[in-house]
């Protein structure tokens, strides 16, 4: 597994306390109880820490799904292949 993909997946697992990674591709904001506004900020913190970046406010607001996050992170030269 690619290191960037592992960091990305681990951010979701940590932020939302998920048991496994098998359903990550289907995740969308508020599709699970844990991905509320507080969970969203926890996820952003995990991503910023994992990739050593600072996510801009407009990107933070647009980050609404696992898949969309890959596109947003590419703006920060974090190119993840899912």
mmCIF file of the N, C-alpha and C atoms, coordinates in Angstrom:
data_MODEL
# 
_entry.id   MODEL 
# 
loop_
_atom_site.group_PDB 
_atom_site.id 
_atom_site.type_symbol 
_atom_site.label_atom_id 
_atom_site.label_alt_id 
_atom_site.label_comp_id 
_atom_site.label_asym_id 
_atom_site.label_entity_id 
_atom_site.label_seq_id 
_atom_site.pdbx_PDB_ins_code 
_atom_site.Cartn_x 
_atom_site.Cartn_y 
_atom_site.Cartn_z 
_atom_site.occupancy 
_atom_site.B_iso_or_equiv 
_atom_site.pdbx_formal_charge 
_atom_site.auth_seq_id 
_atom_site.auth_comp_id 
_atom_site.auth_asym_id 
_atom_site.auth_atom_id 
_atom_site.pdbx_PDB_model_num 
ATOM 1   N N  . UNK A 1 1  ? 0.845   -1.184 0.000  1.00 0.00 ? 1  UNK A N  1 
ATOM 2   C CA . UNK A 1 1  ? 0.000   0.000  0.000  1.00 0.00 ? 1  UNK A CA 1 
ATOM 3   C C  . UNK A 1 1  ? 0.886   1.242  0.000  1.00 0.00 ? 1  UNK A C  1 
ATOM 4   N N  . UNK A 1 2  ? 0.484   2.200  -0.757 1.00 0.00 ? 2  UNK A N  1 
ATOM 5   C CA . UNK A 1 2  ? 1.169   3.486  -0.838 1.00 0.00 ? 2  UNK A CA 1 
ATOM 6   C C  . UNK A 1 2  ? 1.141   4.186  0.521  1.00 0.00 ? 2  UNK A C  1 
ATOM 7   N N  . UNK A 1 3  ? 2.256   4.797  0.910  1.00 0.00 ? 3  UNK A N  1 
ATOM 8   C CA . UNK A 1 3  ? 2.332   5.474  2.209  1.00 0.00 ? 3  UNK A CA 1 
ATOM 9   C C  . UNK A 1 3  ? 1.317   6.607  2.326  1.00 0.00 ? 3  UNK A C  1 
ATOM 10  N N  . UNK A 1 4  ? 1.110   7.363  1.250  1.00 0.00 ? 4  UNK A N  1 
ATOM 11  C CA . UNK A 1 4  ? 0.149   8.463  1.292  1.00 0.00 ? 4  UNK A CA 1 
ATOM 12  C C  . UNK A 1 4  ? -1.268  7.937  1.505  1.00 0.00 ? 4  UNK A C  1 
ATOM 13  N N  . UNK A 1 5  ? -1.597  6.851  0.842  1.00 0.00 ? 5  UNK A N  1 
ATOM 14  C CA . UNK A 1 5  ? -2.917  6.249  1.015  1.00 0.00 ? 5  UNK A CA 1 
ATOM 15  C C  . UNK A 1 5  ? -3.084  5.747  2.446  1.00 0.00 ? 5  UNK A C  1 
ATOM 16  N N  . UNK A 1 6  ? -2.063  5.139  2.992  1.00 0.00 ? 6  UNK A N  1 
ATOM 17  C CA . UNK A 1 6  ? -2.123  4.647  4.373  1.00 0.00 ? 6  UNK A CA 1 
ATOM 18  C C  . UNK A 1 6  ? -2.354  5.797  5.349  1.00 0.00 ? 6  UNK A C  1 
ATOM 19  N N  . UNK A 1 7  ? -1.624  6.894  5.172  1.00 0.00 ? 7  UNK A N  1 
ATOM 20  C CA . UNK A 1 7  ? -1.795  8.063  6.047  1.00 0.00 ? 7  UNK A CA 1 
ATOM 21  C C  . UNK A 1 7  ? -3.215  8.602  5.922  1.00 0.00 ? 7  UNK A C  1 
ATOM 22  N N  . UNK A 1 8  ? -3.712  8.667  4.687  1.00 0.00 ? 8  UNK A N  1 
ATOM 23  C CA . UNK A 1 8  ? -5.062  9.179  4.435  1.00 0.00 ? 8  UNK A CA 1 
ATOM 24  C C  . UNK A 1 8  ? -6.107  8.297  5.122  1.00 0.00 ? 8  UNK A C  1 
ATOM 25  N N  . UNK A 1 9  ? -6.010  7.002  4.906  1.00 0.00 ? 9  UNK A N  1 
ATOM 26  C CA . UNK A 1 9  ? -6.956  6.078  5.518  1.00 0.00 ? 9  UNK A CA 1 
ATOM 27  C C  . UNK A 1 9  ? -6.867  6.101  7.040  1.00 0.00 ? 9  UNK A C  1 
ATOM 28  N N  . UNK A 1 10 ? -5.653  6.136  7.554  1.00 0.00 ? 10 UNK A N  1 
ATOM 29  C CA . UNK A 1 10 ? -5.473  6.166  9.002  1.00 0.00 ? 10 UNK A CA 1 
ATOM 30  C C  . UNK A 1 10 ? -6.085  7.413  9.627  1.00 0.00 ? 10 UNK A C  1 
ATOM 31  N N  . UNK A 1 11 ? -6.060  8.534  8.913  1.00 0.00 ? 11 UNK A N  1 
ATOM 32  C CA . UNK A 1 11 ? -6.673  9.767  9.417  1.00 0.00 ? 11 UNK A CA 1 
ATOM 33  C C  . UNK A 1 11 ? -8.168  9.565  9.643  1.00 0.00 ? 11 UNK A C  1 
ATOM 34  N N  . UNK A 1 12 ? -8.835  8.912  8.709  1.00 0.00 ? 12 UNK A N  1 
ATOM 35  C CA . UNK A 1 12 ? -10.263 8.636  8.842  1.00 0.00 ? 12 UNK A CA 1 
ATOM 36  C C  . UNK A 1 12 ? -10.526 7.656  9.987  1.00 0.00 ? 12 UNK A C  1 
ATOM 37  N N  . UNK A 1 13 ? -9.720  6.609  10.050 1.00 0.00 ? 13 UNK A N  1 
ATOM 38  C CA . UNK A 1 13 ? -9.884  5.597  11.095 1.00 0.00 ? 13 UNK A CA 1 
ATOM 39  C C  . UNK A 1 13 ? -9.711  6.227  12.476 1.00 0.00 ? 13 UNK A C  1 
ATOM 40  N N  . UNK A 1 14 ? -8.703  7.053  12.626 1.00 0.00 ? 14 UNK A N  1 
ATOM 41  C CA . UNK A 1 14 ? -8.439  7.706  13.913 1.00 0.00 ? 14 UNK A CA 1 
ATOM 42  C C  . UNK A 1 14 ? -9.520  8.730  14.261 1.00 0.00 ? 14 UNK A C  1 
ATOM 43  N N  . UNK A 1 15 ? -9.849  9.595  13.321 1.00 0.00 ? 15 UNK A N  1 
ATOM 44  C CA . UNK A 1 15 ? -10.806 10.675 13.594 1.00 0.00 ? 15 UNK A CA 1 
ATOM 45  C C  . UNK A 1 15 ? -12.190 10.131 13.933 1.00 0.00 ? 15 UNK A C  1 
ATOM 46  N N  . UNK A 1 16 ? -12.578 9.060  13.255 1.00 0.00 ? 16 UNK A N  1 
ATOM 47  C CA . UNK A 1 16 ? -13.933 8.540  13.430 1.00 0.00 ? 16 UNK A CA 1 
ATOM 48  C C  . UNK A 1 16 ? -13.984 7.238  14.214 1.00 0.00 ? 16 UNK A C  1 
ATOM 49  N N  . UNK A 1 17 ? -12.831 6.789  14.712 1.00 0.00 ? 17 UNK A N  1 
ATOM 50  C CA . UNK A 1 17 ? -12.742 5.566  15.499 1.00 0.00 ? 17 UNK A CA 1 
ATOM 51  C C  . UNK A 1 17 ? -13.405 4.382  14.787 1.00 0.00 ? 17 UNK A C  1 
ATOM 52  N N  . UNK A 1 18 ? -13.006 4.193  13.538 1.00 0.00 ? 18 UNK A N  1 
ATOM 53  C CA . UNK A 1 18 ? -13.568 3.119  12.718 1.00 0.00 ? 18 UNK A CA 1 
ATOM 54  C C  . UNK A 1 18 ? -12.855 1.804  12.987 1.00 0.00 ? 18 UNK A C  1 
ATOM 55  N N  . UNK A 1 19 ? -13.582 0.717  12.851 1.00 0.00 ? 19 UNK A N  1 
ATOM 56  C CA . UNK A 1 19 ? -13.021 -0.610 13.097 1.00 0.00 ? 19 UNK A CA 1 
ATOM 57  C C  . UNK A 1 19 ? -12.199 -1.111 11.910 1.00 0.00 ? 19 UNK A C  1 
ATOM 58  N N  . UNK A 1 20 ? -12.583 -0.730 10.696 1.00 0.00 ? 20 UNK A N  1 
ATOM 59  C CA . UNK A 1 20 ? -11.831 -1.180 9.529  1.00 0.00 ? 20 UNK A CA 1 
ATOM 60  C C  . UNK A 1 20 ? -11.912 -0.137 8.418  1.00 0.00 ? 20 UNK A C  1 
ATOM 61  N N  . UNK A 1 21 ? -11.169 -0.406 7.367  1.00 0.00 ? 21 UNK A N  1 
ATOM 62  C CA . UNK A 1 21 ? -11.050 0.546  6.260  1.00 0.00 ? 21 UNK A CA 1 
ATOM 63  C C  . UNK A 1 21 ? -11.912 0.181  5.057  1.00 0.00 ? 21 UNK A C  1 
ATOM 64  N N  . UNK A 1 22 ? -12.684 -0.866 5.159  1.00 0.00 ? 22 UNK A N  1 
ATOM 65  C CA . UNK A 1 22 ? -13.400 -1.391 3.990  1.00 0.00 ? 22 UNK A CA 1 
ATOM 66  C C  . UNK A 1 22 ? -14.499 -0.469 3.468  1.00 0.00 ? 22 UNK A C  1 
ATOM 67  N N  . UNK A 1 23 ? -15.030 0.401  4.293  1.00 0.00 ? 23 UNK A N  1 
ATOM 68  C CA . UNK A 1 23 ? -16.132 1.267  3.851  1.00 0.00 ? 23 UNK A CA 1 
ATOM 69  C C  . UNK A 1 23 ? -15.708 2.716  3.623  1.00 0.00 ? 23 UNK A C  1 
ATOM 70  N N  . UNK A 1 24 ? -14.424 2.986  3.671  1.00 0.00 ? 24 UNK A N  1 
ATOM 71  C CA . UNK A 1 24 ? -13.955 4.366  3.570  1.00 0.00 ? 24 UNK A CA 1 
ATOM 72  C C  . UNK A 1 24 ? -14.400 5.060  2.289  1.00 0.00 ? 24 UNK A C  1 
ATOM 73  N N  . UNK A 1 25 ? -14.331 4.383  1.165  1.00 0.00 ? 25 UNK A N  1 
ATOM 74  C CA . UNK A 1 25 ? -14.651 5.015  -0.119 1.00 0.00 ? 25 UNK A CA 1 
ATOM 75  C C  . UNK A 1 25 ? -16.081 5.538  -0.172 1.00 0.00 ? 25 UNK A C  1 
ATOM 76  N N  . UNK A 1 26 ? -16.971 5.002  0.654  1.00 0.00 ? 26 UNK A N  1 
ATOM 77  C CA . UNK A 1 26 ? -18.371 5.427  0.659  1.00 0.00 ? 26 UNK A CA 1 
ATOM 78  C C  . UNK A 1 26 ? -18.661 6.557  1.643  1.00 0.00 ? 26 UNK A C  1 
ATOM 79  N N  . UNK A 1 27 ? -17.676 6.940  2.437  1.00 0.00 ? 27 UNK A N  1 
ATOM 80  C CA . UNK A 1 27 ? -17.925 7.931  3.484  1.00 0.00 ? 27 UNK A CA 1 
ATOM 81  C C  . UNK A 1 27 ? -18.168 9.324  2.926  1.00 0.00 ? 27 UNK A C  1 
ATOM 82  N N  . UNK A 1 28 ? -19.188 9.955  3.476  1.00 0.00 ? 28 UNK A N  1 
ATOM 83  C CA . UNK A 1 28 ? -19.529 11.337 3.152  1.00 0.00 ? 28 UNK A CA 1 
ATOM 84  C C  . UNK A 1 28 ? -19.849 12.048 4.452  1.00 0.00 ? 28 UNK A C  1 
ATOM 85  N N  . UNK A 1 29 ? -19.684 13.364 4.429  1.00 0.00 ? 29 UNK A N  1 
ATOM 86  C CA . UNK A 1 29 ? -19.975 14.171 5.615  1.00 0.00 ? 29 UNK A CA 1 
ATOM 87  C C  . UNK A 1 29 ? -21.380 13.863 6.113  1.00 0.00 ? 29 UNK A C  1 
ATOM 88  N N  . UNK A 1 30 ? -21.483 13.556 7.355  1.00 0.00 ? 30 UNK A N  1 
ATOM 89  C CA . UNK A 1 30 ? -22.711 13.226 8.068  1.00 0.00 ? 30 UNK A CA 1 
ATOM 90  C C  . UNK A 1 30 ? -23.353 11.911 7.612  1.00 0.00 ? 30 UNK A C  1 
ATOM 91  N N  . UNK A 1 31 ? -22.615 11.076 6.875  1.00 0.00 ? 31 UNK A N  1 
ATOM 92  C CA . UNK A 1 31 ? -23.141 9.758  6.504  1.00 0.00 ? 31 UNK A CA 1 
ATOM 93  C C  . UNK A 1 31 ? -23.001 8.769  7.654  1.00 0.00 ? 31 UNK A C  1 
ATOM 94  N N  . UNK A 1 32 ? -22.142 9.096  8.598  1.00 0.00 ? 32 UNK A N  1 
ATOM 95  C CA . UNK A 1 32 ? -22.023 8.331  9.829  1.00 0.00 ? 32 UNK A CA 1 
ATOM 96  C C  . UNK A 1 32 ? -22.105 9.315  10.993 1.00 0.00 ? 32 UNK A C  1 
ATOM 97  N N  . UNK A 1 33 ? -22.525 8.818  12.117 1.00 0.00 ? 33 UNK A N  1 
ATOM 98  C CA . UNK A 1 33 ? -22.709 9.679  13.290 1.00 0.00 ? 33 UNK A CA 1 
ATOM 99  C C  . UNK A 1 33 ? -21.419 10.407 13.672 1.00 0.00 ? 33 UNK A C  1 
ATOM 100 N N  . UNK A 1 34 ? -20.291 9.737  13.516 1.00 0.00 ? 34 UNK A N  1 
ATOM 101 C CA . UNK A 1 34 ? -19.011 10.308 13.931 1.00 0.00 ? 34 UNK A CA 1 
ATOM 102 C C  . UNK A 1 34 ? -18.556 11.473 13.050 1.00 0.00 ? 34 UNK A C  1 
ATOM 103 N N  . UNK A 1 35 ? -19.052 11.532 11.808 1.00 0.00 ? 35 UNK A N  1 
ATOM 104 C CA . UNK A 1 35 ? -18.625 12.613 10.911 1.00 0.00 ? 35 UNK A CA 1 
ATOM 105 C C  . UNK A 1 35 ? -19.606 13.778 11.009 1.00 0.00 ? 35 UNK A C  1 
ATOM 106 N N  . UNK A 1 36 ? -19.591 14.382 12.174 1.00 0.00 ? 36 UNK A N  1 
ATOM 107 C CA . UNK A 1 36 ? -20.339 15.611 12.398 1.00 0.00 ? 36 UNK A CA 1 
ATOM 108 C C  . UNK A 1 36 ? -19.328 16.760 12.366 1.00 0.00 ? 36 UNK A C  1 
ATOM 109 N N  . UNK A 1 37 ? -19.717 17.940 12.812 1.00 0.00 ? 37 UNK A N  1 
ATOM 110 C CA . UNK A 1 37 ? -18.799 19.080 12.742 1.00 0.00 ? 37 UNK A CA 1 
ATOM 111 C C  . UNK A 1 37 ? -17.552 18.873 13.605 1.00 0.00 ? 37 UNK A C  1 
ATOM 112 N N  . UNK A 1 38 ? -17.711 18.248 14.753 1.00 0.00 ? 38 UNK A N  1 
ATOM 113 C CA . UNK A 1 38 ? -16.564 17.985 15.631 1.00 0.00 ? 38 UNK A CA 1 
ATOM 114 C C  . UNK A 1 38 ? -15.656 16.935 14.990 1.00 0.00 ? 38 UNK A C  1 
ATOM 115 N N  . UNK A 1 39 ? -16.260 15.875 14.475 1.00 0.00 ? 39 UNK A N  1 
ATOM 116 C CA . UNK A 1 39 ? -15.494 14.838 13.788 1.00 0.00 ? 39 UNK A CA 1 
ATOM 117 C C  . UNK A 1 39 ? -14.772 15.383 12.571 1.00 0.00 ? 39 UNK A C  1 
ATOM 118 N N  . UNK A 1 40 ? -15.419 16.314 11.886 1.00 0.00 ? 40 UNK A N  1 
ATOM 119 C CA . UNK A 1 40 ? -14.819 16.924 10.700 1.00 0.00 ? 40 UNK A CA 1 
ATOM 120 C C  . UNK A 1 40 ? -13.525 17.648 11.086 1.00 0.00 ? 40 UNK A C  1 
ATOM 121 N N  . UNK A 1 41 ? -13.577 18.395 12.167 1.00 0.00 ? 41 UNK A N  1 
ATOM 122 C CA . UNK A 1 41 ? -12.386 19.117 12.612 1.00 0.00 ? 41 UNK A CA 1 
ATOM 123 C C  . UNK A 1 41 ? -11.292 18.144 13.071 1.00 0.00 ? 41 UNK A C  1 
ATOM 124 N N  . UNK A 1 42 ? -11.690 17.048 13.693 1.00 0.00 ? 42 UNK A N  1 
ATOM 125 C CA . UNK A 1 42 ? -10.720 16.025 14.093 1.00 0.00 ? 42 UNK A CA 1 
ATOM 126 C C  . UNK A 1 42 ? -10.053 15.423 12.860 1.00 0.00 ? 42 UNK A C  1 
ATOM 127 N N  . UNK A 1 43 ? -10.841 15.176 11.820 1.00 0.00 ? 43 UNK A N  1 
ATOM 128 C CA . UNK A 1 43 ? -10.297 14.634 10.576 1.00 0.00 ? 43 UNK A CA 1 
ATOM 129 C C  . UNK A 1 43 ? -9.319  15.623 9.955  1.00 0.00 ? 43 UNK A C  1 
ATOM 130 N N  . UNK A 1 44 ? -9.696  16.884 9.899  1.00 0.00 ? 44 UNK A N  1 
ATOM 131 C CA . UNK A 1 44 ? -8.811  17.894 9.315  1.00 0.00 ? 44 UNK A CA 1 
ATOM 132 C C  . UNK A 1 44 ? -7.495  17.974 10.090 1.00 0.00 ? 44 UNK A C  1 
ATOM 133 N N  . UNK A 1 45 ? -7.575  17.895 11.406 1.00 0.00 ? 45 UNK A N  1 
ATOM 134 C CA . UNK A 1 45 ? -6.362  17.922 12.233 1.00 0.00 ? 45 UNK A CA 1 
ATOM 135 C C  . UNK A 1 45 ? -5.475  16.708 11.947 1.00 0.00 ? 45 UNK A C  1 
ATOM 136 N N  . UNK A 1 46 ? -6.100  15.539 11.808 1.00 0.00 ? 46 UNK A N  1 
ATOM 137 C CA . UNK A 1 46 ? -5.341  14.320 11.489 1.00 0.00 ? 46 UNK A CA 1 
ATOM 138 C C  . UNK A 1 46 ? -4.647  14.456 10.132 1.00 0.00 ? 46 UNK A C  1 
ATOM 139 N N  . UNK A 1 47 ? -5.355  14.999 9.151  1.00 0.00 ? 47 UNK A N  1 
ATOM 140 C CA . UNK A 1 47 ? -4.787  15.160 7.811  1.00 0.00 ? 47 UNK A CA 1 
ATOM 141 C C  . UNK A 1 47 ? -3.650  16.183 7.818  1.00 0.00 ? 47 UNK A C  1 
ATOM 142 N N  . UNK A 1 48 ? -3.866  17.292 8.489  1.00 0.00 ? 48 UNK A N  1 
ATOM 143 C CA . UNK A 1 48 ? -2.817  18.313 8.552  1.00 0.00 ? 48 UNK A CA 1 
ATOM 144 C C  . UNK A 1 48 ? -1.565  17.761 9.225  1.00 0.00 ? 48 UNK A C  1 
ATOM 145 N N  . UNK A 1 49 ? -1.750  17.027 10.292 1.00 0.00 ? 49 UNK A N  1 
ATOM 146 C CA . UNK A 1 49 ? -0.626  16.437 11.000 1.00 0.00 ? 49 UNK A CA 1 
ATOM 147 C C  . UNK A 1 49 ? 0.060   15.354 10.161 1.00 0.00 ? 49 UNK A C  1 
ATOM 148 N N  . UNK A 1 50 ? -0.731  14.486 9.573  1.00 0.00 ? 50 UNK A N  1 
ATOM 149 C CA . UNK A 1 50 ? -0.184  13.372 8.797  1.00 0.00 ? 50 UNK A CA 1 
ATOM 150 C C  . UNK A 1 50 ? 0.575   13.799 7.565  1.00 0.00 ? 50 UNK A C  1 
ATOM 151 N N  . UNK A 1 51 ? 0.106   14.849 6.910  1.00 0.00 ? 51 UNK A N  1 
ATOM 152 C CA . UNK A 1 51 ? 0.729   15.313 5.673  1.00 0.00 ? 51 UNK A CA 1 
ATOM 153 C C  . UNK A 1 51 ? 1.562   16.579 5.856  1.00 0.00 ? 51 UNK A C  1 
ATOM 154 N N  . UNK A 1 52 ? 1.609   17.096 7.086  1.00 0.00 ? 52 UNK A N  1 
ATOM 155 C CA . UNK A 1 52 ? 2.375   18.301 7.388  1.00 0.00 ? 52 UNK A CA 1 
ATOM 156 C C  . UNK A 1 52 ? 1.954   19.466 6.479  1.00 0.00 ? 52 UNK A C  1 
ATOM 157 N N  . UNK A 1 53 ? 0.652   19.719 6.445  1.00 0.00 ? 53 UNK A N  1 
ATOM 158 C CA . UNK A 1 53 ? 0.088   20.799 5.635  1.00 0.00 ? 53 UNK A CA 1 
ATOM 159 C C  . UNK A 1 53 ? -0.866  21.613 6.501  1.00 0.00 ? 53 UNK A C  1 
ATOM 160 N N  . UNK A 1 54 ? -1.276  22.754 5.978  1.00 0.00 ? 54 UNK A N  1 
ATOM 161 C CA . UNK A 1 54 ? -2.335  23.553 6.591  1.00 0.00 ? 54 UNK A CA 1 
ATOM 162 C C  . UNK A 1 54 ? -3.442  23.675 5.554  1.00 0.00 ? 54 UNK A C  1 
ATOM 163 N N  . UNK A 1 55 ? -4.599  23.158 5.878  1.00 0.00 ? 55 UNK A N  1 
ATOM 164 C CA . UNK A 1 55 ? -5.725  23.154 4.951  1.00 0.00 ? 55 UNK A CA 1 
ATOM 165 C C  . UNK A 1 55 ? -6.442  24.495 5.033  1.00 0.00 ? 55 UNK A C  1 
ATOM 166 N N  . UNK A 1 56 ? -6.618  25.130 3.881  1.00 0.00 ? 56 UNK A N  1 
ATOM 167 C CA . UNK A 1 56 ? -7.296  26.427 3.815  1.00 0.00 ? 56 UNK A CA 1 
ATOM 168 C C  . UNK A 1 56 ? -8.771  26.270 4.154  1.00 0.00 ? 56 UNK A C  1 
ATOM 169 N N  . UNK A 1 57 ? -9.346  27.342 4.659  1.00 0.00 ? 57 UNK A N  1 
ATOM 170 C CA . UNK A 1 57 ? -10.742 27.322 5.099  1.00 0.00 ? 57 UNK A CA 1 
ATOM 171 C C  . UNK A 1 57 ? -11.682 26.873 3.990  1.00 0.00 ? 57 UNK A C  1 
ATOM 172 N N  . UNK A 1 58 ? -11.507 27.390 2.777  1.00 0.00 ? 58 UNK A N  1 
ATOM 173 C CA . UNK A 1 58 ? -12.425 27.008 1.692  1.00 0.00 ? 58 UNK A CA 1 
ATOM 174 C C  . UNK A 1 58 ? -12.321 25.522 1.363  1.00 0.00 ? 58 UNK A C  1 
ATOM 175 N N  . UNK A 1 59 ? -11.121 24.959 1.484  1.00 0.00 ? 59 UNK A N  1 
ATOM 176 C CA . UNK A 1 59 ? -10.954 23.525 1.240  1.00 0.00 ? 59 UNK A CA 1 
ATOM 177 C C  . UNK A 1 59 ? -11.548 22.713 2.383  1.00 0.00 ? 59 UNK A C  1 
ATOM 178 N N  . UNK A 1 60 ? -11.404 23.211 3.590  1.00 0.00 ? 60 UNK A N  1 
ATOM 179 C CA . UNK A 1 60 ? -11.994 22.551 4.756  1.00 0.00 ? 60 UNK A CA 1 
ATOM 180 C C  . UNK A 1 60 ? -13.511 22.452 4.597  1.00 0.00 ? 60 UNK A C  1 
ATOM 181 N N  . UNK A 1 61 ? -14.122 23.513 4.104  1.00 0.00 ? 61 UNK A N  1 
ATOM 182 C CA . UNK A 1 61 ? -15.574 23.543 3.910  1.00 0.00 ? 61 UNK A CA 1 
ATOM 183 C C  . UNK A 1 61 ? -15.999 22.615 2.775  1.00 0.00 ? 61 UNK A C  1 
ATOM 184 N N  . UNK A 1 62 ? -15.199 22.556 1.714  1.00 0.00 ? 62 UNK A N  1 
ATOM 185 C CA . UNK A 1 62 ? -15.548 21.729 0.544  1.00 0.00 ? 62 UNK A CA 1 
ATOM 186 C C  . UNK A 1 62 ? -15.284 20.245 0.758  1.00 0.00 ? 62 UNK A C  1 
ATOM 187 N N  . UNK A 1 63 ? -14.529 19.883 1.760  1.00 0.00 ? 63 UNK A N  1 
ATOM 188 C CA . UNK A 1 63 ? -14.130 18.504 2.024  1.00 0.00 ? 63 UNK A CA 1 
ATOM 189 C C  . UNK A 1 63 ? -15.348 17.751 2.572  1.00 0.00 ? 63 UNK A C  1 
ATOM 190 N N  . UNK A 1 64 ? -16.113 17.130 1.680  1.00 0.00 ? 64 UNK A N  1 
ATOM 191 C CA . UNK A 1 64 ? -17.372 16.504 2.081  1.00 0.00 ? 64 UNK A CA 1 
ATOM 192 C C  . UNK A 1 64 ? -17.432 14.999 1.874  1.00 0.00 ? 64 UNK A C  1 
ATOM 193 N N  . UNK A 1 65 ? -16.354 14.412 1.375  1.00 0.00 ? 65 UNK A N  1 
ATOM 194 C CA . UNK A 1 65 ? -16.355 12.960 1.206  1.00 0.00 ? 65 UNK A CA 1 
ATOM 195 C C  . UNK A 1 65 ? -14.921 12.442 1.133  1.00 0.00 ? 65 UNK A C  1 
ATOM 196 N N  . UNK A 1 66 ? -14.801 11.158 1.339  1.00 0.00 ? 66 UNK A N  1 
ATOM 197 C CA . UNK A 1 66 ? -13.495 10.490 1.246  1.00 0.00 ? 66 UNK A CA 1 
ATOM 198 C C  . UNK A 1 66 ? -12.897 10.712 -0.139 1.00 0.00 ? 66 UNK A C  1 
ATOM 199 N N  . UNK A 1 67 ? -13.693 10.505 -1.176 1.00 0.00 ? 67 UNK A N  1 
ATOM 200 C CA . UNK A 1 67 ? -13.218 10.633 -2.548 1.00 0.00 ? 67 UNK A CA 1 
ATOM 201 C C  . UNK A 1 67 ? -12.872 12.085 -2.864 1.00 0.00 ? 67 UNK A C  1 
ATOM 202 N N  . UNK A 1 68 ? -13.725 12.999 -2.475 1.00 0.00 ? 68 UNK A N  1 
ATOM 203 C CA . UNK A 1 68 ? -13.475 14.422 -2.734 1.00 0.00 ? 68 UNK A CA 1 
ATOM 204 C C  . UNK A 1 68 ? -12.214 14.895 -2.006 1.00 0.00 ? 68 UNK A C  1 
ATOM 205 N N  . UNK A 1 69 ? -11.943 14.329 -0.856 1.00 0.00 ? 69 UNK A N  1 
ATOM 206 C CA . UNK A 1 69 ? -10.746 14.691 -0.107 1.00 0.00 ? 69 UNK A CA 1 
ATOM 207 C C  . UNK A 1 69 ? -9.467  14.430 -0.874 1.00 0.00 ? 69 UNK A C  1 
ATOM 208 N N  . UNK A 1 70 ? -9.450  13.374 -1.654 1.00 0.00 ? 70 UNK A N  1 
ATOM 209 C CA . UNK A 1 70 ? -8.279  13.056 -2.470 1.00 0.00 ? 70 UNK A CA 1 
ATOM 210 C C  . UNK A 1 70 ? -8.010  14.193 -3.449 1.00 0.00 ? 70 UNK A C  1 
ATOM 211 N N  . UNK A 1 71 ? -9.059  14.693 -4.075 1.00 0.00 ? 71 UNK A N  1 
ATOM 212 C CA . UNK A 1 71 ? -8.934  15.812 -5.019 1.00 0.00 ? 71 UNK A CA 1 
ATOM 213 C C  . UNK A 1 71 ? -8.447  17.071 -4.305 1.00 0.00 ? 71 UNK A C  1 
ATOM 214 N N  . UNK A 1 72 ? -9.020  17.351 -3.154 1.00 0.00 ? 72 UNK A N  1 
ATOM 215 C CA . UNK A 1 72 ? -8.642  18.549 -2.400 1.00 0.00 ? 72 UNK A CA 1 
ATOM 216 C C  . UNK A 1 72 ? -7.184  18.469 -1.960 1.00 0.00 ? 72 UNK A C  1 
ATOM 217 N N  . UNK A 1 73 ? -6.753  17.327 -1.484 1.00 0.00 ? 73 UNK A N  1 
ATOM 218 C CA . UNK A 1 73 ? -5.370  17.188 -1.021 1.00 0.00 ? 73 UNK A CA 1 
ATOM 219 C C  . UNK A 1 73 ? -4.372  17.314 -2.167 1.00 0.00 ? 73 UNK A C  1 
ATOM 220 N N  . UNK A 1 74 ? -4.783  17.015 -3.384 1.00 0.00 ? 74 UNK A N  1 
ATOM 221 C CA . UNK A 1 74 ? -3.871  17.171 -4.522 1.00 0.00 ? 74 UNK A CA 1 
ATOM 222 C C  . UNK A 1 74 ? -3.473  18.637 -4.702 1.00 0.00 ? 74 UNK A C  1 
ATOM 223 N N  . UNK A 1 75 ? -4.294  19.566 -4.221 1.00 0.00 ? 75 UNK A N  1 
ATOM 224 C CA . UNK A 1 75 ? -3.960  21.000 -4.275 1.00 0.00 ? 75 UNK A CA 1 
ATOM 225 C C  . UNK A 1 75 ? -2.774  21.326 -3.378 1.00 0.00 ? 75 UNK A C  1 
ATOM 226 N N  . UNK A 1 76 ? -2.465  20.417 -2.456 1.00 0.00 ? 76 UNK A N  1 
ATOM 227 C CA . UNK A 1 76 ? -1.362  20.592 -1.516 1.00 0.00 ? 76 UNK A CA 1 
ATOM 228 C C  . UNK A 1 76 ? -0.182  19.668 -1.856 1.00 0.00 ? 76 UNK A C  1 
ATOM 229 N N  . UNK A 1 77 ? -0.161  19.220 -3.112 1.00 0.00 ? 77 UNK A N  1 
ATOM 230 C CA . UNK A 1 77 ? 0.867   18.289 -3.594 1.00 0.00 ? 77 UNK A CA 1 
ATOM 231 C C  . UNK A 1 77 ? 0.883   16.969 -2.832 1.00 0.00 ? 77 UNK A C  1 
ATOM 232 N N  . UNK A 1 78 ? -0.281  16.569 -2.362 1.00 0.00 ? 78 UNK A N  1 
ATOM 233 C CA . UNK A 1 78 ? -0.463  15.249 -1.757 1.00 0.00 ? 78 UNK A CA 1 
ATOM 234 C C  . UNK A 1 78 ? -1.300  14.449 -2.752 1.00 0.00 ? 78 UNK A C  1 
ATOM 235 N N  . UNK A 1 79 ? -0.640  13.600 -3.517 1.00 0.00 ? 79 UNK A N  1 
ATOM 236 C CA . UNK A 1 79 ? -1.292  12.872 -4.602 1.00 0.00 ? 79 UNK A CA 1 
ATOM 237 C C  . UNK A 1 79 ? -1.524  11.426 -4.189 1.00 0.00 ? 79 UNK A C  1 
ATOM 238 N N  . UNK A 1 80 ? -2.776  11.137 -3.849 1.00 0.00 ? 80 UNK A N  1 
ATOM 239 C CA . UNK A 1 80 ? -3.166  9.827  -3.335 1.00 0.00 ? 80 UNK A CA 1 
ATOM 240 C C  . UNK A 1 80 ? -3.875  9.055  -4.434 1.00 0.00 ? 80 UNK A C  1 
ATOM 241 N N  . UNK A 1 81 ? -3.493  7.803  -4.587 1.00 0.00 ? 81 UNK A N  1 
ATOM 242 C CA . UNK A 1 81 ? -4.153  6.919  -5.554 1.00 0.00 ? 81 UNK A CA 1 
ATOM 243 C C  . UNK A 1 81 ? -5.046  5.962  -4.789 1.00 0.00 ? 81 UNK A C  1 
ATOM 244 N N  . UNK A 1 82 ? -6.373  6.081  -5.038 1.00 0.00 ? 82 UNK A N  1 
ATOM 245 C CA . UNK A 1 82 ? -7.306  5.175  -4.361 1.00 0.00 ? 82 UNK A CA 1 
ATOM 246 C C  . UNK A 1 82 ? -7.874  4.190  -5.356 1.00 0.00 ? 82 UNK A C  1 
# 
